[in-house]
């Protein structure tokens, strides 16, 4: 198989040399086209002169004529190349073109006797020579590892995959437009942090040579965005890349996209309303519907979404109460049959175990879990009537956590105290973010904050089984040499 591929590449390089020997520029710098293919298909005019460009994806020779298919991002169209029109030399050159080559085409539109819209080619230009063959003769790339590792091949071969990422782009653009209309401003905050914070997660560590200092890739933009509230911005958002040095699964990628926003003078209930309006409106506008299917289950986004108490659910399942310390929670989890090897777990690990239960037991329908234990929410305000519970919700859809929101803690004395308690409890000692506490000491207005996992939202909207199917270039292990694999087998 390797030899066959090498033979194909050699043949194509020989063809490339043929073009070069004839003085033809094989990788020109620019080509000006008059239309996208979709434009001429949607607005057909007989004998219209057009200039288009795209990838050659099929060839059908018929003696002194040839039919081909050319594809750009918008659509594909049939080409008709005739020796009498392009000339004998050019017709012979066209025969040397391969599936996968990029071409520029000048010609006139016409309709075949079968009614197919076609370009009568008058001249053509080679724009890029493809040296490797397209996979599986254009019938779609099936090998999932190749699809993820070489996404460019996946996009060439699978139109449905292209559609997923085009729809993802539309979803993100719609969210931006929605928030802009609500008076939010989009901002950019650092990806490299002195102190990792703003969420529970293990950071990636890096080092800056010039400054001679350790830095961390952000696990969340929260603390910087809230500094902007201190500075006077009242409604801010960031569609950000965040990084967590943790497990990889169908729902987790170490590099992921989040929407995070903050709104002064609001609270978590306002964020709940905003979250539902945004998600339901986006589905209706982009997908044209508010009833979705994800993993074989129906998700109805219309009407008022369900609300459940996290505290009640956890008590029913594990007997855990809001006043329990971490050791007591761990003991009760083990008593209920949860296999936990570690003798000491952090708050973050406890949360993960409990949330696994929530994801296992919930239906696909949207549900807001409220009444999270205050011990698990160091950045959220406590409820007035029960300080053991926080003003926080998490949104679950399709059995996954999709969104998280707080009434943001803005008391600097309380925040310092919680940071210190968190540092004492964690295995990996953290440094207290003194600058963030100092910012709060200048005064931050009451505010609601909301985070939405864009990757997971797109998974649900487009019914994709894995986060890798909605991330263009997911992180994978470095592929081992094929010979080494064969020896092990």
N, C-alpha and C positions, 0 to 999 in steps of 0.2 A: 504493500500500500504506500509505503514511504517512497519507493522507487517510482511508482506511478505519479505521485505528486511532483517529485523532482523532475520527471520527464515533461510533465505539463508546464511547469515553471520554465524549463529550458526552452520548450517550444515557443512559449509566449515571449521570452526574452529575445529569441531569434526574430520573431515578428516585430518586436520593438526596434531591433537593429535594422530591419528592412525599412521601416518608416523613416528612421534617422538617416539611413543611407540615401534615401530619396529627398533628403533635405526638409523633411516634414517635422515641425516642432511638435514633439510628443507630449509635453507637459506645459502648454501655454499658460501665461500668467493670468489671463482674463478672457471672458467670453460674455458678450452682451446679448441677452435674450429679450424678446418682446413680450413673451407670455409665459405663464405657468401652464402646464398641460391641462389642469382643471379648468382654466379660463377658456381655452379654445374648445373644450368639450362642452362646457355649459353655455357657450355663446357661439355655436357653430355657424360659420358663414362659408358657403361654397366658394372656392378659389381664393379664400383669404390668405394673404402672405404672412407667414409666421416664422419666428426664430425661437427655437426651444433648446433645452439642454437636459441631459439626464443620463441614467445608466442603461446600457443595453442589457435586456434580460431574456430575450428570446430571438432566434433567427430561424427562418423557414425559406430555404432556397427553392426557386422555381425557374430553372434554366437561366434566361436572360433577365430575370427579375428576382427580387427577394423581399419577403415580408418580415418585419421585425417588430419587437415591442420595446418601447423606450419608457423609462419610468423616472419621474422626479418625485419630490416629497409629496406633491399634491395628488398625483394620479399617474396612470400609464396610458399610452396611446400606440396605435399601430403605425408603422412606417412602411412605405412602399418605395423600394429602390429599383429603378429600371436602368439597364445599360444605356439605352437610347437617350436618356435624360441626363445622367451624370457623366456619361462618357466611359469608354472601355477601360481606360487606366484606373479611373476612380472606382469603377465597379469592381475591378479586380482587387483594389486596395480594400474595398469594403468587405470582400470575402475573407480578408485576413483578420478582420476584427473579431474579438472574442466576447462571449457573454461576460459581463462585468465591466467592460470598457465604458468610460464616460464619453459622450458625443455631444457636439453642437450641431444642430440641424436647421437648415434653411429650406423652406418649401411652401407648398400651397395645400390648403385643406380640400378634401373631397370625401364623398361617401361611396363605399364599394357597393356592388350589386346586392350584397347581403345586408346593407344598411350600416356597416361599421364605419365610424368616423376615422379617417386615415390622413396621414401627411404624405403627399407626393414629394419625395426628397429631391431637391435641386442641387444641393451641395451639403457636404458634411465636414466636420472638423473633429479630429481625435483630441479630446481634452485631458484624458488620463488613461494610461494603459494599465489594465488589471493583470497582474502577474500570477495571481493565485485564482483558482476556479471557485465559483460560488458553491456553497455546500448543497449536496443532494439535489442537484439540478433544479434548484429554485422551488422545490416542493416543501420547503420549510425545515428549519434546523430543529432536530429533535433532542440531541444530546444536551442535557440540562447543564452539565458542567461547562461545555463549550459556550453555551448561551450566556452564562454568567461571566465567564472569564474573557470571552471575546464578544462583548455586547454589540460591537459594530457588525459582526457577522449575523447576530441575532436580528438586528434591526433591518439588515438587508433582506434576510430570508423570511421573516415573519411580519406580515403587515399588521397583525393583531398586536404585536409587541410595540410597533411604532405607535399604534393608536393609544395604547396605555400611556405612553410617555407624553404624547401630545395632549391627552386628556389631563394628565397630571399637571402639565404646564398651565392649562386653562383653569384648573381648580385653584392653583396658587395665585394666578393673576386675578381671578374673581375675588378671592379672599382679600387681596391687597385693595382692590377697588371698593369692596364692601367696607373695609375699615377706614379707608380714606374718606369715604362719604360720611362716616360716623364721626369724623373730626380727629381721628388718630393720625399721628405722623410716624413714618417709618424711619428707624434709626439703625445704626450699626455700632455694636459694642465689641470689645476685644475678644479674640478667640484664645489668646494666651493670657493666663491669669497668674498672678503671684500666689494667690491662695485659692484652691478649688472650693467652690461653694455654690449655693443656690439650689441644690438638690442633693438627694442621697445617691451617690454613685462613686465608683473608683475611677480616678482620672488617669489619663496618659501623661507621663512626665517627659519633659524635654529640657534642653539646656541652651542658654543664650551665651555664645562665646564672648562677644564684645562686652556685655554687662557682667559676665562671670556670675550667672545666677540661674537657679532652677526655675522653670516655669511649668505650667500645667495647661493642657488643652481643656477648654471649658466643658464642664458637665452641664451647665445651664447659664443663660445670660441674666438671670433674675436680679442679682445684687447690683449689677451695673445699670440695668433698666430702672430699678428703684432709686438709684442715685439721681437719675434724670428727673424723677418726681420731686426730689429735694431741690433740684436746680430750677424748677418752675415749669417744666413740661408736664401737662396734665393728662394727655392721652398719647401713649407711645406703644409701638409694637416693633418686633423684629422677627423676620422669618429666617431662622438661624441654623447653622450647622453646629451640632454639639457632639461630644465624644465621651464614651464611657468604656473603660477598659474591663469589660465584663463578657459574659457569654454571648454566643451567636446562636440564633435559632430562627424559626420561621417568623418570629415577631420581634427579634432583636438584631440590629446591626450596630457595630461599635461606633460608626459614624451615621448620624441620623439628622432629620430635619424637623424642627419644631417651630410652631408659631407661639410666641410669648408676647403678651400684651398687659398693660397696666393702665387703669383708669382712676384718676383722682376723684375722691368723694363718693365712690361706689363701694359695694361690698360683694361678698361671694354670691349672694342671691341675684344681684345685678349681672354678675358674670354668668350665672346659670341661664338667665334669660338671653343674654347675648350669645352664649355658646349654642343654645338650641336654635335661635334665629339664624345664626351664621351657617350652621351645618345643614339645616332643613332648606334654607333658601338657596344655598349653593347646589344642593342635589337637584332641586327643582329647576334652577336656571341652567346648570351645566348638563345634567342627565335627562332633564325633562320629566322627572318623576320624584316622588317622595317615598315610594315603596321600593326597597332594594332587596336583592338576594345576595347573601354572602355565605359561603360554605354550605349551601343547600338550605339555609334558613332565611325566612323573610324578616326584613327590618322595616318597620313602618315609622317614618320620621314625622308624620303629621300628628296633630293633636298635642296634648300636654304629655311630656315624658314622665315616666315613673320616677319616684323618689323613694329611696330606702335608707334606713339608718345602718351605717357601718357598725356602730356599737352594738345594736340589737342583733345583727346578723352574726357577729363574731361571738357574742355571748351565747346565742343559740347553738352555734356549731362547736365551740371550744370551751365554753364556760368562762371565757376571759372577760374581765371587767376593766373599765377605763382606769380605775385606780391601781391596777396591778403594775408592779415594776417588771423590768425585762426578765429577771430570773423567774418570777411567778408565771409570766406569759409562756416562757420556754417550758416550764414544768407542765403546764396545762396542755400545751401542744403535744408534748410527748405522751401525756396521759390519754389523749384522744387518738393515739396511733400514728402520729406523724413521726417518721423516722428522721431523727436529727442527731448526727454524730457529735457535733461540737457541743462542748459544755457551756460555752459562752457565746452568745450571738449579739450583734449590734441591733439597734433599732431598725436600721435599714434591712437587715436580714430577716428580722421578725416580720416586717411589713411585707417583704417579698413572699414569705411563706403564707401569710394570711391572704394576700391578694391572689395567690395561686388558687386558693379555695374559692374566692369570689368569681374568678374567671371560669373555674370548672363548673360551678353550680348555677350560673346565670344563663338566661335565655339570650337570644340574639338581640332582643329589643333594647332600645336605649334606656338606661337606668342611671340616675344620679345617686351615688352613695354619699351621704352626708354623715355628720357626727363622728368624725375621725378622732381618735384619742389624741389629746394635746401632746402627750409624750412623743408622738410620732410626727408632730408638725411644728418644728422649732421656728418657722417663719410666719406662722398664721396666728391670728387673734383667737383667743378663747371665747367660747360662748358666754354671754353674760349670766345666764341662768344655771350654767354648769361648766365651771372652769376646767373640768377634766376632759371636756370635748372642745374641738376647735371649729371655727367657722370655715369649713373646707368641704369641697366635694370632689369626687372623681367620677368621670363619666365612663361607663362601660357600654360598648356596642359590639355586637357580634362576638361576645365573650372576651373582648379585649379592653384594657384600659386605653382610652383615646384622649381624655382631657383631664386636667387637674386645675383647681382654682382655690384661692384663699381670699378671706378678708385679711389684708396684709398687716402684719405686726409693725407698728411705727413708734412704739415706746422704746427708746434707746436703752433704758435701764433694764427693762424686761428682756430685750433682745440680747444684751450682754450676758445676762444671767443664763439664758437658754443656751447660748453658744458655749459658755463655760461648762454647763451640765453635759452638753453633747460631747465636748472634748473629753470629759472624765469617763464617759460611758463607752466611747469608741475604742476598738483595738488599735487601729492606726491613728495615732495622735495627730490631731489637726491643729493648725495655727489659727488663732482667733483673728478674724478680719477687723482689725482696729479701725481701718479707714471707713468701712461700711457703718460701724457703730458711730463713728464721728459724724458721718453724713446724717444719720438719724438724729443726732444731737442738734443739728441745725434746724431740724423740723421737717418731717415728711407728712403730707396731708393723708387723711384716711384714704384707702384705695383698695380696689379689687384687682386681683391679678388672675390671668388665665393662661394656661399652656395647652396646646393641642398638638398631638403627634401627627404631623402631616403624612408621613409614610403609612401609618396605620389607617388614617382616614382615607387615603387613596386606595389602600387594599380593600377596604369595605365598599367604597363607592364603585370600584371597578371589578369587584369579586375576584381578587387575586389571592392565591393560597399562601404566598410567602412574601415577606418584606423584600426579599431579593428580586421579586418580580416587579417591584415598583421603584427600585433604586437602580439607576443606570449602571453603576459599577460597584456592586457589593464587595465587601472585603472577604477574601478567600485565602485559604492556605496556598503557599507557593507550590505550584504543580511540580511533582517529582518527575525525574526523567522516565520516559516510557520504558526504557530497557530495565531500569531498576524495578519498576512495577511488575514487568513480565517475569523477572527472576524471582520475585517474592511469590508470585502466583504459581 
